[in-house]
């Protein structure tokens, strides 16, 4: 899931998404034996992403409201067909979704600090997971609709079965060459996978060169192992 996105892919666009979502109970219910892990456990932690800290501005947000989820995902997607999106996630049996942000560095900077965003989408059954992952990956691979400054690549995710990986980068040179003055140089590594009826994503973002595929892989693997250990 690439919830922390908008069409331009710059400066922590998750801000749009997290401020639009309402807070619901994060107590969760049951453990792996009874279904998905509790909501509190569905986000990347400091153990999964060593050196990261909770974002002081973009705090955890979750929602159980389908219309609210679709509105947020429409803003967060790169170039979504809202009608198609609505059909995919309604048919998949949307239950709940959430997003949380963490940052790296001694001090928090919206523009300069690397960030890792984690999200979940809980669905009504495992049958809807593949269609949801396919839709999210397809959207993540689309070029930015308003400029051609961003290069997009797929990458394999080692050690996580059926995971999807997408690398997006817009260097300062790319931005200047495209004449995209409104776009900031930016790099991200996005990983999506599922556990049971829940789709999870990790999106590692920052200025070009401040994040790496290996770092994203390490976070995603640790996150996946923790979610599936029981």
Secondary structure, DSSP 4 states (H G I P E B T S, - for coil): ---S--TT--S-THHHHHHHSPP--------GGGSSPPGGGSS--TTTSTTEEE-SSS--EEE--HHHHHHHHHHHSSS--HHHHHHHHHHTT--EEEEEEEEESSS--TTTS-EEEEEEEE-SSTHHHHHHHHHHHHHHTSPPTT-S--EEEE---TTSTT-EEEEEEE-HHHHHHHT-TTPPPEEEEEEEEEETTEEEEEEEEESTTSS-HHHHHHHHHHHHHHHH--
